């Protein structure tokens, strides 16, 4: 049995990017980030009968990122891609994150190691 869940949430956060070229994104600015977090478990659920508690997912992300200056809380350049990687790393069962910083600008991060053998199921 394979169990898949996803959690959608929104956070508001500011950042500036350290880039190798001139860009308005190098100045402090904010987004209402739209996140979709995908989690999977093979053959088992946790002791509560879940892949992960939806409320726990929300708490982990929002407690760190919501209404924050992302440059002050992370030691990496807070691009959408790097933020997606950080989110995937917060949960053993998280294999994919879509992180939209603004309409038309979305990064997808996938941890292929977490879905080996079931890639055809979890797209």
C-alpha positions in Angstrom: 0.0 0.0 0.0 1.3 3.5 -0.9 -0.1 6.5 1.0 0.2 10.0 -0.6 -0.9 13.3 0.9 -0.5 16.9 0.0 -0.8 20.1 2.0 -1.4 23.6 0.5 -0.6 26.7 2.4 0.3 30.3 2.0 3.0 32.3 3.8 3.9 35.9 3.6 7.7 36.6 3.8 10.3 39.0 2.6 13.7 38.3 1.1 16.5 39.7 -1.1 18.6 37.6 -3.4 22.3 37.6 -3.7 22.8 37.3 -7.5 25.7 37.3 -9.9 23.9 39.9 -12.0 21.9 43.2 -11.5 18.3 42.6 -10.6 15.5 44.3 -8.7 15.3 41.0 -6.7 18.5 42.0 -5.0 16.5 44.6 -3.1 14.4 43.6 -0.1 10.9 42.6 -1.3 8.0 40.3 -0.3 5.8 37.6 -1.6 2.6 35.8 -0.6 4.2 32.4 -1.3 1.8 29.5 -2.3 3.2 26.2 -1.2 2.1 22.7 -2.0 3.9 20.0 -0.1 3.7 16.3 -1.1 4.4 13.4 1.2 4.4 9.7 0.7 4.7 6.6 2.9 5.1 3.0 1.7 3.3 0.2 3.6 2.9 2.0 6.9 1.4 5.0 8.6 2.5 6.6 11.8 1.1 5.6 15.2 -1.9 7.9 14.6 -2.7 6.4 11.3 -1.3 9.2 9.1 1.5 9.9 6.7 2.0 13.2 8.6 -0.4 15.4 10.5 -1.6 18.3 8.3 -1.5 20.6 11.3 2.1 19.6 12.0 3.2 20.4 8.4 1.6 23.8 8.6 3.2 24.5 12.0 6.7 23.5 11.0 6.6 25.8 7.9 4.7 28.8 9.2 6.6 28.9 12.5 9.8 29.4 10.7 8.9 31.3 7.5 5.6 33.2 7.9 6.0 36.9 8.2 9.7 36.6 8.3 12.7 38.1 6.7 14.0 34.9 5.1 17.6 36.3 4.8 17.7 36.6 8.6 16.6 33.0 9.3 18.4 30.9 6.7 22.1 30.6 6.0 21.5 30.2 2.2 20.4 32.4 -0.6 16.5 32.3 -0.2 15.6 31.5 -3.8 12.4 29.6 -4.4 14.5 26.5 -5.2 16.5 26.7 -2.0 13.4 27.2 0.1 11.8 24.2 -1.6 14.8 22.1 -0.8 14.7 23.2 2.9 11.0 22.3 3.1 11.6 18.8 1.6 14.3 18.2 4.2 12.0 19.0 7.1 10.0 15.8 6.7 11.2 12.3 6.1 8.1 11.6 4.0 8.2 14.8 1.9 9.4 14.1 -1.6 8.1 17.1 -3.5 7.4 20.8 -3.1 5.8 23.3 -5.4 6.7 26.8 -4.3 5.1 29.8 -6.1 6.5 33.2 -5.2 4.3 35.1 -7.6 1.8 34.3 -10.4 3.7 32.5 -13.1 6.9 31.9 -11.0 6.9 28.4 -9.5 9.8 26.2 -8.5 9.4 22.4 -8.0 11.8 20.5 -5.9 11.8 16.7 -5.9 13.9 14.3 -3.8 14.2 11.3 -6.1 15.6 9.1 -3.4 12.4 9.2 -1.5 10.3 7.9 -4.4 12.6 5.2 -5.9 10.6 2.4 -7.3 7.3 4.3 -7.1 8.1 7.2 -9.5 5.2 6.2 -11.8 2.7 6.6 -9.0 3.8 9.9 -7.4 4.2 12.5 -10.2 
